[in-house]
Amino acid sequence: MQLIATVTLNPEGPQAAPPTDLREAEFQAARGLYMDGFIRQIWVYADGSGSSMIVEAPSAAVAADRLGALPMVSGGYLTPPTIVALAPYWGFGPRT
Protein backbone atom coordinates (compact mmCIF):
# COMPACT_ATOMS: atom_id res chain seq x y z
CA MET A 1 0.00 0.00 0.00
CA GLN A 2 1.10 3.57 -0.55
CA LEU A 3 1.22 6.04 2.29
CA ILE A 4 2.17 9.66 2.86
CA ALA A 5 4.67 10.15 5.65
CA THR A 6 5.75 13.45 7.14
CA VAL A 7 8.50 14.33 9.58
CA THR A 8 9.23 17.77 10.98
CA LEU A 9 11.87 19.35 13.15
CA ASN A 10 11.29 18.28 16.73
CA PRO A 11 10.68 21.40 18.86
CA GLU A 12 11.55 19.34 21.95
CA GLY A 13 14.68 17.86 20.40
CA PRO A 14 18.25 19.14 20.30
CA GLN A 15 18.43 22.82 19.39
CA ALA A 16 21.93 22.69 17.92
CA ALA A 17 22.39 21.69 14.29
CA PRO A 18 22.85 17.94 13.89
CA PRO A 19 26.46 16.82 13.58
CA THR A 20 27.78 16.14 10.09
CA ASP A 21 28.11 12.40 10.70
CA LEU A 22 24.44 12.17 11.77
CA ARG A 23 23.29 14.09 8.67
CA GLU A 24 25.38 11.82 6.45
CA ALA A 25 23.96 8.74 8.17
CA GLU A 26 20.45 10.10 7.51
CA PHE A 27 21.22 10.67 3.82
CA GLN A 28 22.68 7.17 3.51
CA ALA A 29 19.71 5.55 5.29
CA ALA A 30 17.15 7.45 3.19
CA ARG A 31 19.06 6.56 0.01
CA GLY A 32 18.95 2.90 1.03
CA LEU A 33 15.19 3.04 1.65
CA TYR A 34 14.77 4.65 -1.77
CA MET A 35 16.93 2.02 -3.48
CA ASP A 36 14.89 -0.71 -1.73
CA GLY A 37 11.67 0.76 -3.19
CA PHE A 38 10.29 1.74 0.21
CA ILE A 39 10.58 5.50 -0.32
CA ARG A 40 9.02 6.29 -3.69
CA GLN A 41 9.24 10.09 -3.62
CA ILE A 42 10.52 12.59 -1.08
CA TRP A 43 10.33 16.38 -0.80
CA VAL A 44 12.07 18.59 1.71
CA TYR A 45 10.03 21.61 2.82
CA ALA A 46 11.39 24.81 1.31
CA ASP A 47 11.79 26.35 4.77
CA GLY A 48 13.83 23.34 5.95
CA SER A 49 11.33 22.39 8.66
CA GLY A 50 10.75 18.79 7.54
CA SER A 51 9.81 16.57 4.64
CA SER A 52 6.96 14.62 3.10
CA MET A 53 7.33 11.37 1.25
CA ILE A 54 5.35 8.71 -0.53
CA VAL A 55 6.30 5.29 0.83
CA GLU A 56 5.32 1.74 -0.06
CA ALA A 57 4.72 -0.66 2.86
CA PRO A 58 2.33 -3.44 3.86
CA SER A 59 0.94 -1.29 6.69
CA ALA A 60 1.21 2.09 8.39
CA ALA A 61 2.86 0.37 11.35
CA VAL A 62 5.64 -1.03 9.16
CA ALA A 63 6.15 2.38 7.57
CA ALA A 64 6.31 4.06 10.99
CA ASP A 65 8.86 1.51 12.23
CA ARG A 66 11.12 1.89 9.21
CA LEU A 67 11.00 5.69 9.24
CA GLY A 68 11.30 5.82 13.01
CA ALA A 69 14.66 4.08 12.69
CA LEU A 70 16.12 6.90 10.58
CA PRO A 71 19.07 8.48 12.41
CA MET A 72 17.57 11.99 12.61
CA VAL A 73 14.30 10.58 13.99
CA SER A 74 15.89 8.19 16.47
CA GLY A 75 18.32 10.97 17.44
CA GLY A 76 15.41 13.25 18.35
CA TYR A 77 16.08 15.92 15.71
CA LEU A 78 12.93 15.00 13.76
CA THR A 79 9.51 14.06 15.11
CA PRO A 80 8.30 10.48 14.77
CA PRO A 81 6.63 10.16 11.37
CA THR A 82 2.98 10.96 10.81
CA ILE A 83 1.61 8.31 8.43
CA VAL A 84 -1.56 8.52 6.33
CA ALA A 85 -2.71 5.59 4.17
CA LEU A 86 -3.70 6.47 0.61
CA ALA A 87 -6.43 5.10 -1.64
CA PRO A 88 -6.91 5.65 -5.37
CA TYR A 89 -8.84 8.74 -6.41
CA TRP A 90 -12.11 7.53 -7.90
CA GLY A 91 -13.08 10.79 -9.65
CA PHE A 92 -11.16 9.97 -12.83
CA GLY A 93 -12.98 6.67 -13.36
CA PRO A 94 -15.61 6.06 -16.03
CA ARG A 95 -19.01 7.67 -15.55
CA THR A 96 -22.22 5.75 -16.06
ZADODREN-283843 format. One record per residue (C-alpha): residue number from 1; x, y, z; residue in three letters. Coordinates in Angstrom, 1 decimal, padded with zeros to 4 digits. Each point is the difference from the previous one (the first is absolute). Layout:
+-----+--------+--------+--------+--------+
| num |     px |     py |     pz | residu |
+-----+--------+--------+--------+--------+
| NUM |      X |      Y |      Z |    ALA |
...
+-----+--------+--------+--------+--------+
END
This chain:
+-----+--------+--------+--------+--------+
| num |     px |     py |     pz | residu |
+-----+--------+--------+--------+--------+
|   1 |  000.0 |  000.0 |  000.0 |    MET |
|   2 |  001.1 |  003.6 | -000.6 |    GLN |
|   3 |  000.1 |  002.4 |  002.9 |    LEU |
|   4 |  001.0 |  003.7 |  000.6 |    ILE |
|   5 |  002.5 |  000.5 |  002.8 |    ALA |
|   6 |  001.1 |  003.3 |  001.4 |    THR |
|   7 |  002.7 |  000.8 |  002.5 |    VAL |
|   8 |  000.7 |  003.5 |  001.4 |    THR |
|   9 |  002.7 |  001.6 |  002.2 |    LEU |
|  10 | -000.6 | -001.1 |  003.5 |    ASN |
|  11 | -000.6 |  003.1 |  002.2 |    PRO |
|  12 |  000.9 | -002.1 |  003.1 |    GLU |
|  13 |  003.1 | -001.4 | -001.6 |    GLY |
|  14 |  003.5 |  001.2 | -000.1 |    PRO |
|  15 |  000.2 |  003.7 | -000.9 |    GLN |
|  16 |  003.5 | -000.1 | -001.5 |    ALA |
|  17 |  000.5 | -001.0 | -003.6 |    ALA |
|  18 |  000.4 | -003.8 | -000.4 |    PRO |
|  19 |  003.7 | -001.1 | -000.3 |    PRO |
|  20 |  001.3 | -000.7 | -003.5 |    THR |
|  21 |  000.3 | -003.7 |  000.6 |    ASP |
|  22 | -003.7 | -000.2 |  001.1 |    LEU |
|  23 | -001.1 |  001.9 | -003.1 |    ARG |
|  24 |  002.1 | -002.3 | -002.2 |    GLU |
|  25 | -001.4 | -003.1 |  001.7 |    ALA |
|  26 | -003.5 |  001.4 | -000.7 |    GLU |
|  27 |  000.7 |  000.6 | -003.7 |    PHE |
|  28 |  001.5 | -003.5 | -000.3 |    GLN |
|  29 | -003.0 | -001.6 |  001.8 |    ALA |
|  30 | -002.6 |  001.9 | -002.1 |    ALA |
|  31 |  002.0 | -000.9 | -003.2 |    ARG |
|  32 | -000.1 | -003.7 |  001.0 |    GLY |
|  33 | -003.8 |  000.1 |  000.6 |    LEU |
|  34 | -000.4 |  001.6 | -003.4 |    TYR |
|  35 |  002.1 | -002.6 | -001.7 |    MET |
|  36 | -002.0 | -002.7 |  001.8 |    ASP |
|  37 | -003.2 |  001.5 | -001.5 |    GLY |
|  38 | -001.4 |  000.9 |  003.4 |    PHE |
|  39 |  000.3 |  003.8 | -000.5 |    ILE |
|  40 | -001.6 |  000.8 | -003.4 |    ARG |
|  41 |  000.2 |  003.8 |  000.1 |    GLN |
|  42 |  001.3 |  002.5 |  002.5 |    ILE |
|  43 | -000.2 |  003.8 |  000.3 |    TRP |
|  44 |  001.8 |  002.2 |  002.5 |    VAL |
|  45 | -002.1 |  003.0 |  001.1 |    TYR |
|  46 |  001.4 |  003.2 | -001.5 |    ALA |
|  47 |  000.4 |  001.5 |  003.5 |    ASP |
|  48 |  002.0 | -003.0 |  001.1 |    GLY |
|  49 | -002.5 | -000.9 |  002.8 |    SER |
|  50 | -000.6 | -003.6 | -001.2 |    GLY |
|  51 | -000.9 | -002.2 | -002.9 |    SER |
|  52 | -002.8 | -002.0 | -001.5 |    SER |
|  53 |  000.3 | -003.2 | -001.8 |    MET |
|  54 | -001.9 | -002.7 | -001.8 |    ILE |
|  55 |  000.9 | -003.4 |  001.3 |    VAL |
|  56 | -001.0 | -003.6 | -000.9 |    GLU |
|  57 | -000.6 | -002.4 |  003.0 |    ALA |
|  58 | -002.4 | -002.7 |  001.0 |    PRO |
|  59 | -001.4 |  002.1 |  002.8 |    SER |
|  60 |  000.3 |  003.4 |  001.7 |    ALA |
|  61 |  001.7 | -001.7 |  003.0 |    ALA |
|  62 |  002.7 | -001.4 | -002.2 |    VAL |
|  63 |  000.6 |  003.4 | -001.6 |    ALA |
|  64 |  000.1 |  001.7 |  003.4 |    ALA |
|  65 |  002.6 | -002.6 |  001.2 |    ASP |
|  66 |  002.2 |  000.4 | -003.0 |    ARG |
|  67 | -000.1 |  003.8 |  000.0 |    LEU |
|  68 |  000.3 |  000.1 |  003.8 |    GLY |
|  69 |  003.4 | -001.7 | -000.3 |    ALA |
|  70 |  001.4 |  002.8 | -002.1 |    LEU |
|  71 |  003.0 |  001.6 |  001.8 |    PRO |
|  72 | -001.5 |  003.5 |  000.2 |    MET |
|  73 | -003.3 | -001.4 |  001.4 |    VAL |
|  74 |  001.6 | -002.4 |  002.5 |    SER |
|  75 |  002.4 |  002.8 |  000.9 |    GLY |
|  76 | -002.9 |  002.2 |  001.0 |    GLY |
|  77 |  000.7 |  002.7 | -002.7 |    TYR |
|  78 | -003.2 | -000.9 | -001.9 |    LEU |
|  79 | -003.4 | -000.9 |  001.3 |    THR |
|  80 | -001.2 | -003.6 | -000.3 |    PRO |
|  81 | -001.7 | -000.3 | -003.4 |    PRO |
|  82 | -003.6 |  000.8 | -000.6 |    THR |
|  83 | -001.4 | -002.7 | -002.4 |    ILE |
|  84 | -003.2 |  000.2 | -002.1 |    VAL |
|  85 | -001.1 | -002.9 | -002.1 |    ALA |
|  86 | -001.0 |  000.9 | -003.6 |    LEU |
|  87 | -002.7 | -001.4 | -002.2 |    ALA |
|  88 | -000.5 |  000.6 | -003.8 |    PRO |
|  89 | -001.9 |  003.0 | -001.0 |    TYR |
|  90 | -003.3 | -001.2 | -001.5 |    TRP |
|  91 | -001.0 |  003.3 | -001.8 |    GLY |
|  92 |  001.9 | -000.8 | -003.1 |    PHE |
|  93 | -001.8 | -003.3 | -000.6 |    GLY |
|  94 | -002.6 | -000.6 | -002.6 |    PRO |
|  95 | -003.4 |  001.6 |  000.4 |    ARG |
|  96 | -003.2 | -002.0 | -000.5 |    THR |
+-----+--------+--------+--------+--------+
END
